[in-house]
């Protein structure tokens, strides 16, 4: 299964001068936030698959201009062709904003999902905007990761954790690495996943 993951910066080859060949055979698009809603709507018109998204900390405009043809998966497990995807957007709270949370607030969101996690038997992909705490997150408050994400990775061992928020230009943030059996993808601009079909 070919999955396109995107975050933080619109990729010119998918936006300003679309190379349609890049979208051939795409089975799923996962957006980690901080992207123009028009960009997601644009992509949704060129792919024949769901475009799923969570909010970034700069996505307050989505309330007035939601991405058309796309599916918000905040606080839910969305199952696509047998792949269980849990969406938890937002960043650490560092100023007033809709999609910002304290550690306690994010932990509360995760606790509310316990029944859904049990019913689905876990998850295969954790889709978020922010990273997990201690896994190449930032030292500054806006870019610190969430403790609750470490709990989800340790407890459910999803195949992938896809996030954005920490740009490669910030320093030594790898685009891909493994934690336990989970491959962690920083989806800044665009990254591809070849996911085995269930």
C-alpha positions in Angstrom: 0.0 0.0 0.0 1.4 3.4 -1.1 0.8 6.1 1.6 1.7 9.7 1.1 2.5 11.6 4.4 2.6 15.4 4.5 3.2 18.1 7.1 4.2 21.7 7.7 5.2 22.8 4.2 3.4 22.5 0.9 5.5 20.4 -1.4 6.0 22.4 -4.7 5.8 19.2 -6.8 2.4 18.5 -5.4 1.1 22.1 -5.4 2.7 24.8 -7.5 3.7 22.5 -10.4 1.9 19.3 -9.7 3.6 16.2 -11.0 0.6 13.9 -11.3 2.9 10.9 -11.7 3.8 11.2 -8.0 0.1 10.5 -7.2 -0.3 7.5 -9.3 -1.3 4.5 -7.3 -1.5 6.4 -4.0 -3.7 4.4 -1.6 -3.9 6.8 1.3 -2.9 10.4 2.2 -2.1 11.3 5.8 -1.7 15.0 6.8 0.0 15.8 10.1 -1.1 19.5 10.1 0.1 23.0 9.5 -0.9 22.9 5.9 -3.2 25.2 4.0 -6.7 23.7 3.8 -6.7 24.6 0.1 -3.7 22.3 -0.4 -5.4 19.3 1.1 -8.6 20.0 -0.9 -6.4 20.3 -4.0 -4.8 16.9 -3.4 -8.1 15.3 -2.7 -9.2 16.1 -6.2 -6.3 14.3 -7.7 -6.2 11.1 -5.6 -8.7 8.3 -5.6 -8.3 7.5 -1.9 -9.1 9.1 1.5 -7.2 12.1 2.6 -7.0 12.0 6.4 -5.8 14.8 8.6 -5.2 16.0 12.1 -4.7 19.7 13.1 -1.4 21.4 13.6 -1.0 24.2 16.0 -1.4 26.8 13.2 -4.6 25.3 11.8 -7.2 27.5 13.6 -8.4 28.5 10.1 -9.8 25.0 9.5 -12.8 25.9 11.6 -13.9 28.5 9.0 -12.3 26.8 6.0 -12.1 23.0 6.4 -10.3 21.0 3.8 -13.0 19.9 1.3 -13.1 16.2 0.4 -10.9 15.3 3.3 -11.6 13.4 6.6 -10.6 14.7 10.1 -9.6 11.8 12.3 -9.0 13.7 15.5 -9.7 11.6 18.6 -10.8 8.6 16.6 -9.6 5.4 15.1 -10.2 5.3 11.3 -9.9 1.9 9.6 -8.8 1.9 6.0 -8.4 -1.4 4.3 -7.7 -3.1 7.6 -5.2 -0.5 8.8 -6.2 1.2 12.1 -5.2 4.8 12.2 -5.5 6.9 15.4 -5.5 10.7 15.0 -4.3 13.1 17.7 -3.3 16.5 16.4 -2.1 19.7 18.1 1.1 20.7 19.9 2.1 21.7 23.4 0.3 24.7 24.7 2.6 27.7 24.5 0.2 30.6 23.7 -3.6 30.9 23.1 -4.8 28.6 20.3 -7.4 26.0 19.6 -5.1 23.1 18.8 -2.7 23.3 21.7 -2.7 21.2 24.8 -0.9 20.7 28.1 0.5 17.2 28.9 -2.5 16.7 31.2 -5.0 17.7 28.4 -3.4 15.3 25.9 -3.4 12.5 28.4 -7.1 13.1 29.0 -7.7 12.9 25.2 -5.9 9.6 25.2 -7.7 8.1 28.2 -11.0 8.8 26.5 -10.0 6.5 23.7 -9.4 3.4 25.8 -12.7 1.7 24.8 -12.0 2.4 21.1 -8.5 1.1 21.4 -9.8 -2.1 23.1 -12.5 -2.7 20.5 -10.1 -2.3 17.7 -7.4 -4.4 19.3 -4.8 -1.5 19.1 -3.6 0.6 16.3 -1.3 0.3 13.3 -0.5 4.0 12.7 -0.5 6.9 15.1 -1.0 10.1 13.2 -0.1 13.3 15.1 1.3 16.7 14.6 3.7 16.8 17.5 6.4 14.3 18.3 6.6 12.0 21.3 8.4 13.3 24.4 12.1 12.4 24.4 12.1 11.1 20.8 13.9 13.9 18.9 11.4 16.5 20.1 12.5 20.1 20.8 13.9 21.5 24.0 11.7 24.6 23.7 8.1 24.4 25.0 6.4 24.8 21.6 8.3 21.8 20.2 8.3 19.5 23.1 6.6 16.1 22.5 3.8 14.5 24.4 4.3 11.9 27.2 1.0 10.3 26.1 2.4 9.4 22.7 5.3 7.5 24.4 2.6 5.6 26.3 0.8 4.7 23.1 4.0 3.6 21.4 5.1 1.5 24.4 1.7 -0.1 24.9 0.3 -0.7 21.4 3.5 -0.8 19.3 2.0 0.5 16.1 3.9 -0.2 12.9 4.2 3.6 12.3 4.1 6.9 14.1 3.8 9.8 11.7 4.1 13.4 12.8 5.4 16.8 11.8 6.0 20.0 13.7 9.8 19.6 14.2 11.3 20.8 10.9 14.6 19.3 9.7 16.1 22.8 9.7 15.7 22.9 13.5 18.7 20.7 14.0 19.4 16.9 14.2 15.9 15.7 13.8 16.0 12.5 11.6 13.3 12.0 9.0 13.0 8.3 9.9 14.1 6.1 12.8 12.8 3.1 14.8 11.6 3.0 18.4 10.9 -0.6 19.5 9.1 -2.1 16.5 7.6 1.3 15.5 9.0 3.2 12.5 8.8 6.9 13.3 8.3 9.2 10.3 8.8 13.0 10.3 6.4 13.9 7.4 7.8 17.4 6.9 6.8 18.4 3.3 6.3 14.8 2.1 7.4 11.3 2.9 6.3 8.0 1.5 5.4 4.8 3.3 5.1 1.4 1.6 2.8 -0.4 4.0 2.2 -4.1 3.5 -1.4 -4.9 2.7 -3.1 -6.6 5.6 
